[in-house]
Amino acid sequence: MSFQTPITIKDALTRIQDQEYVLPAIQREFVWQPKQICSLFDSLMRGYPIGGFLFWKVLPENSKKFTWYGFLRDYHERDLRHCPVLDLSPRSLTAILDGQQRLTSLNIGLRGSHAEKEPHKRWTNSEAFLKKHLFLNLVAGAGEDQSEQGLKYDFRFMNEARAAALSDPAHVWFRVADTLNFTTSYSAQKWLRERSLGNSEVAAETLHRIYHLVHEDKLIPYFEETDQDLDRVLNIFIRVNSGGTPLSYSDLLLSIATAAWTERDARKSVHGLVDELNRVGGGFRVSQDLVLKTGLVLADIESIAFRVSNFTTETMKALDEKWDEIERALRVTVGLLSDFGFSAGNLSAHSVVIPIAYYVHRHGLTESYRSSVGKKDEREHIRRWVNRSLVKAGVWGSGLDTLLIALREALRTAEGPGFPLQAIEKAMEQRGKGLRFTKDELDDLLDSNIQNRRTFPLLALLYPYVDLRNQFHVDHVFPSARFTAARLRQVGVGDENIDAFIDRAGRLPNLQLLDGAANVSKQDKLPAVWLKGHFVNEGARKDFCDRNDLGEIPEGITDFAIFFEARRKRMLTRLAEVLGVEVPATTA
């Protein structure tokens, strides 16, 4: 391995574009966030070193033995997160062993775009993912730090409309990708003159700086490994990827599977399944790690830990042979969780998928299981177990592999039909993960607020009659919009009570599961008003209130505290019954 003459960023990007620089299967996905990309460009502008790179020179006779991937250019968090497979004829090429994240960031910033989900928009909404380019404010200069991240240059990912809206004499936005259109420093000066910026020393200095660092400064120092022994290269790769964003063992498992599987392309199969599962229902955030861990469990691999010693030929063969069954079990399981009302926003522990998938796999269940009338009670047992395990703190935390192996054994050896709830809970109890609750835990659960991811499974346990296959909302009984200091004072709530009202507004006793259409019609109406308009029949109103433990709904918000405490007591009684906790009558 020898140190080579550094090259320019432009040269590196050209070699990426010409598919001379490629990514081996052992490389992970692109994981850097926009702020990390901006920080990289800021470091370059300030003359900071960005670290060395490690390349592997692959000869033609070896290049044809492996699968190679291209670099991402236009990243999309939902639709384009995976590096493209390259169809290359046998030839010499350079594989990137260390530096993928930095080179991909340069490629996105100078040649492409970045689209991540906007806050408060649904994963399934295409408009939630704005295509953004990297911009630099030319007139900010390199003065004091411009941001909390300590950046001196103002780099931002924006779309053209946002850049135009933020433009003023103190903000002249330059799309960084346009740097590649400059052929000489004169081109940069011409760009400034055309925009009446020729007399701005700060703009000129900033633009010429980015021109030079892309086209002329040799900022990519690299070592080149020429040995063709794969074991040596793999060992080097693991060593150099021990820092930064850690190399996941599932990345390594996937890379070995890619080389070992004979029936299919492992990387394409795993990534395709991850994307498919994440589009189910309201959208999930199933990870590659979860899919591969599920594979190890369902293939009955003895050790399911992500350790190098477990990645044997036998393990890879077992995964390859069982893959169709693993895919089917995961599709059915994620579909079930969607039917139970779960999605990325309220599923706090995705590991709950794995034992259900094992049950589905062992019993050969198909998509029809989700709607089978004869399996309704069994599905309800699974749903209640899922919700209870998510509500109980610490179940899906430390000691996860030990728990999963124990649950697999309980499911494997269970006798008789149906979901073996008793055997599963016994196995959990033996490992300190039991689902028994105390009175103190109930009190803590009832204090959950709307941001707590236990809130949905709690409400689903308390009020199981809601059909969660339809769109539903976790709704405030008394609308949250009413709980501002100004509005509370306006209706006569004393200043000494305002903080308590606002705090209670988002807690469980003021929350309910409501059909999406009904919630839209409710808006910020007080509950007594909405109930009279939504349920013309008084009996229907009473039935709704009884089923949701609402009791007597006060007409105004001044009696909210009385409503809150009364409903909390009713919910405590119901929750104690559901979870099998004895609560003194005086407490309830």
N, C-alpha and C positions, 0 to 999 in steps of 0.2 A: 504494500500500500504506500503510495507516494503523494506528496503534496504537489498540486498542479498550479499553473499560472492562473490567477483569478480572472473571471470574465465579467462583462457588464450585465446588468439586468436585462437590457434589450437582447443581448445574445442568448441569455437563458430562456427568455420568453419565446424567442424565435425557435429554439431547439425544442421547446415544449409544443409549439404550434406544428412543427415539422415531424412530431412524434419520434424525435431522436431521444428525448428524455421521457422515460415512462415510469410507471409505478408497478412494483411487483405485488403479487397477491398478498404478501405478508404485511403490506401497509394497511393501516386502519383507514377509516373514512376521514374526510375533512371535518375538524371539530372546532376550529377557531371561531370566535365571536367577532362581530364588526369592530368592537372596541380594541381587540387584539390586532386586527388588521390596521386600524388607524394608528395604533402605537408603533407598529412596525415601520410604517411610512414616516412617522414622526422621528423615530430613531435614525432613519436614513437621512432625513433632512438635517438633523443635528450633527451628523457625522459620527454617530455611535456605531460600533461594530455590531453586526447582527448574527455573529457566530459562523462557524465553519459548516461546510456541507460534506456529506459522504456519498459518493457515487460508486456504482458497481459497473464496470465495463464488461458487458456480456457478449461473448463471441457468437457468431451465427449458429454453430452447431448446438449451442445451449439455449439460445433465444427461442428456438422452435419447441423446446421442451415444456415451456411454462406459459401461463396466461398472464398477459400484461394489460395494464389499465392506463387510460389517459388522465390528464389533469382536469379538474372542474374549472370552468370559466364562468358560467352563469349559474350561481348557486341558488336553489329554491328549497326552503326548509321542508316543504311537503312533497313537491313533485320532482326535484332534481338534487338529491343529496348524495347520489352514488356516482363514483367515477366510471366513465364509459369503458367497456371492454374494447380492446383494440384488435383488429384483424390484420396482423403484420406478417409479411413474408419473412423467412429466416434471414436475418441480417444482424450486423453489429448494432447494439443499442446501449444506452446508459440508463441503468435502473437507480432510482433515488432511494438510498437507504436511510439517510438522515437529512431532513430539510423539506419534506413534503408540505408541511403546514405553511412554512414561510414562502415556498415557491408558489403554492396554490393561492396564498394571500396576494402575492404580487400579480399573479395571473388575473385574479378577480378584480383587483384595484386598477390595473392598467389595461386589461383587455375585456373585462366582463362586468358582471353585476351581482347583486346580493339581494335576496328576498326572504325575509323571515316574517312570521306571523305578527301582525299588529295587535297590541293589547285590546282586550274587550271585544274581539271578533271571533267568530266560530271557526274552528279548524277546517270545516267543510266549505267555508265561504271563500271562493277564489279571490274576491276583492280584499281579503284579509292579508294578502301577500303582495305588497307593493315592490315592484322591481326598482332597485335603487343602485345608483352609481356612486363611486367615490369622488367627492369634491374637496377642493382646498380653497380656503379663503386667502386670496393673494395679498390683501392689504392688512392682514392681522400681523404679519411679520413674525419674527422670532424673539419676541420680548419675554415678559414674564409668563409663567405657566398659564395656559388658557383654560384648563379644565381640572376637575378633581383627580383625574388620572395622571396629572403632571405633564400633559402634552403642551408644547410650546406652539406648535403649528395646528391650525384649526382644520382638521380633516373630519369630514362627516359623510355618511352614506345617506343620499337623498335622491328623490326623483327630480326631473327637470322643473316640474311645477313648484315643488317645495323650494328649490334653489332660487327660482325667480321670485317667489314670495318673500324670501329672506334677504333679497338683494337690496343694498343701500350703499351710501358712500363708505361705510365701515365694513361692508361685506361684499366683496367681489368674488363670486364663486367660479372656480376653474375646474372643469371636469378632468380628473387626473388622466383618464384614458387618452385625452387629446395630446398628451405628451408624445405618444408614439407617432403622431402625425408630423412632428417637427423633425426636419432633416439636419438642420444646423441651428446654432444659437441665434442666427439672424431670423429664423422662422419664429422663434419665441418673441423676439423684439417686434416683428411684424404683427404678431397676434395682439400685442399690447397696444401698438399704434392704432390698429383697426378699432379698438375699443376705447380710444382716448385715454389710455393709461400709460402712454410713453413717458410722461414726466413723473410718474410715481416711482420713486426709488425703491420703496418697499415692495411693490408689485413686481418690478423688474428683477430685483434681487431674488425674490421668492420663486418666480417662474424660471429664471435661469438656473437656480439651484436644483429644481426638480428635473430640468432638462439634462443637466450634467450628470446627476446621479443615475439617471436611466440610460443615457446614451454613451457617456464617456468614462465615468468613474468605474473602476473594476472592483465591484463590491461583493462579488460572489466567490469567496475563497473555498476551495474544495480539495478533499483527498479522493483519490481514485483507487478502488480495489480491483485488481485484475485477476485474482485467483478465481477459478471456475468451480471450486469445490463448494457445493450448496451448504453442507454442514458448517463450514467455516463462515460463510456469508450469513447464515441464519444466526450463528452465535454472535457475530459482530452486530447484526441488526438488533438483537435483544439487548446487548450491552449499551449501545448508543441511544436506545429508546427508553432507558430507565428513568430519565428526567423529563422535565416539561410536563405536558399532558400525558400521563402514564399510558403505556401500551397495555391495553386490556388483554387479559389472557383469552378472552373470547375472540379477539382479533387474531391471536396466534392460532387458536383452535380452528377458526374459519380458514386461515391461510393454509394450514396443513390439510384440512378437508378439501380445499380447492385443488391441492396437488394430488390428493389420494383418491378422491371419489372417481368412480368409473362410470356410474350410471347417469350423472348429471353434473352441471357446473354448480359447485357448492355455494360460491359467493352470490351468483345470480339467484339461486333457489332461496337462500336465506334472506337476502335483501328484498326479493320479490314478495316473500311471505310477510316480512315485516311491514312493507308498504301496504299490502292487502289488508292485514289485520288492523292497521291504523286508520283505514277508511271505513271500518265497520261502524254502523250507527252514527252516533255523534262524534266519532273520532277517538282514537286511543293513542297512547304513546308507548306502545310495545317496543322494546329494544332488541337489538341483536343478541345481547347477553341473555335476555329472557328466553328467546327462541332456542338458543343453543343449550341453555340449562335445561329447558323442557325436553329437548332432544336426548340429553344424557339420562334424564329420569325415565322417559318413556322407553328408551332402548335398554333399560335395566342394566346400565353400566354401574358397576359396584361403587366406584367413587365418582361423585358428580362435581368435585371441586375443580376449578379452573387452575390446574397445575400442569406444568410441562410434562411431568412423569405420567400423567393420565392420557396424553395425546398419542396413544399407540396406534399401530396399524389396525389392530382388532377393534379399537374404539371407533376409528374412522369408518371401518367396514360396517359396523353395526348401525351407525348413523345413516350411512348411505342406503343400506337395505331397508331401514325402517322409515325413511324420510316421507314417503307417501302417507303412511299412517300418522306420523307426527304432524304433518300439515293438516290432515283431516281433523285430528283431535283438537288442534289449536283453533281452527276455523269454527268448529262447533262450540268450543269453550268461550271464545271471545264473543261469539254471537249470543250465547246464554247471558254473559255479563251485560251485554247491551240490552237484552230483554229485561234484565233486572234493573235497568236504569243507569248503569255505569257508563262512564266515558273518561276521557283524559282528565277532565276537570274535577272528578269526584272519586276516582279510584286511587286510594292513597298507597296501596301496596300491590304492584302487579304480580308479585310472586304467588298470590292467591290463585292465579291462573293454573299453576303447575299441578297441584294435586287434583284439581277438577279435570284437567286434560288427561291425567293418568287414568282417572275413573272412566272418562269417555273412551279412552284408548282400550282399556281392559275389557270393556263391555261392547266394543264395536259400535258405539252410538254414532248416528248420522244426523244430518240437519233436521230430519223429521222429528228427532227427539225434542227439539225446541218447542214444537207445537202439539205433540202427541197428548191427547186427552187422558190416556191411560197413565201417562208419566207426570201428570200435573202435581200430585202430592210429592213425588220424588224431587221434582224441580224446586218445590217449595222448601224441602229440607235443605237442599244445596244453597238456595238463596239465603235462608236464615243463617246457615253456618257461615257463609261468606260475610254477611253483614255483622254478625257477632265477632268474627275474627278481626274485622277491620275496626270495629269499635273498641275492642280490647287492646290496650296499649302494650307494645312490646312483642306481639306475636310474630310479626314478620320482620323483626330486626335482627339482632345478633344471633348466631347459632343457626342460621337459615339452612345450610346444607344438612346439618344433623336432623333438623325438623323435617325437611323434605324427604330424606331417606326413611325416617320413621313413618311418615304418612304413606309413603309408597308401600312399605311393608304391610301397614294396616289395610290398605286398599287391596293389596295382592292376596293376602291370606284371609280376607273377610269371607264368611260363608253366607249363603242366602242371597236373595235378590235385593236390589235397592241400594241406595247410597248408605254406606255403613257408618252412620253418624256416631254411634256409641263407640265403635272401635277407633275412629279418628280422634274423638275427643279424649279417649283414654291415652292414646299415644301422645297427644299434646300435653296432657296433664303430667305424664311421666317425665317430660322434658321442661317442665316449668313454664309451659305455654298454655295452661288451662284456661277455659272460658268461663270460670266462675267469677262472679262480680260481688263486690261489697257495697254496703250502703254509701260509703264515702265515694266510691267510684261512680255510683249513680248520680250523686250530687254534682260531681265534676262533669259528667256527661251532660247534665241538664244545663250547665253553664256554657256549653259550646256555642260559639258564634257562627255566623253565616260563612266566614272565611275558613273555618275549621273543616278539614276534609272528612272528619267523622260525622259531620252534621247530616249529610245525605243518608249514609247507612243507618244512622239513628232514627231518622224520620221514617225510613223504609221499614225498619223493625217495628216501630210504633204503629204505623198506619199502612199495613200491607195491601189494603184493598185498592190503592191507586195503581192503575194500569201504566206501568213505567215503559211499556213498549211505545207508547205515544209520547209526544213531546210534553215535558212537564217542567215546572220551575220550582225551585225552593223560594217560596214567596213569604214576604213579611205580612202577617195578619194586619197589623196596623202599619201602613206604608212608611217606609224609611224616609221618604221625602218630607213627611210631616215632623220629623224629629230634628229640627234645627232650633237653635236658641231663640231666634226671632219668631218663628211660627209658634213655638210652645208658649212664649210670653204672650203672643197675640191672643191665644185661646184661654189664657188665665192660669198657666202653670207657673208656680212661684220659682224664683231664681234658685232657691235652695234645693229644688227637685229636678232642675233641668239636666244636670249631669247624669243623674240616676236614670232618667227617662231615656236619654241618648244612649247610655251604655246598654240598657235592657232591650232597646229596639232591635238589635241584631242578634240577640241570644235565642236559644231554642224555644222557650215558651212563646215567642212572638213569630215563630216560623212554621210553615206548613208546606206540604207538597200539593201543588195546584196544577191542573191541566193548563198547558201553555196558552191556549185560546182564552180560557177563563181569566188567566192572569193578565193578558193583554187588555181585556175588557175592564179589569179591575183598576188598573193604573194606580193613581194615588188616592182613590176613594177610601173613605173610612169604611171599616168592615160592615157596620150596621147598614150603611147606605148601599154598599155593593150587594149584600145578601138579599135585600128587599128587591133590588132590580134584577138580580140573577136568578133567584128562586121566587117565582110568583106565588107558589103554593107554600103556605106556612109550614106544613108537615115536612116538605122537602128541605126547608131552611133548618128546621129543628134536627132532622136526620143528619144533615151536613155538619151542624155544630156538635152533635153528639159523637159522630164518628171521628171528629178531629179534636175532641176534648176542649171545645171552645167555650162551652157553658153559655151564660148570659152575656151577650156582647153589649158593652156600653155604647151609648149613642155618640159620645164625644171622647176626646183623647185625654181629658183631665182625669178620668177614672182608669187610665191605662195601667197604673201600678196595681190596682185591685185586680184587674183582669189578669195581669201577668202572674201574680202570685197564686191566684186560684187555678189558672191553667197549669202552672208548674206543679202544683200538688196532684192534679189529675194525671199529668204526664208521669210523675214519679210513681204513682200507683200502677199505671199501665206498664211502665218500663220494668218495674220490679217483678211484675207478673211474667212479662216476656222473658226476662233474664233469670227468673227463678231465685229472686232475692227476697228474703223476709224483711219487711219494713214495718216498724211499730206503727200502729194505727194513728197515734198522736203525730208522728212525723208525716205520714201521708196525708 
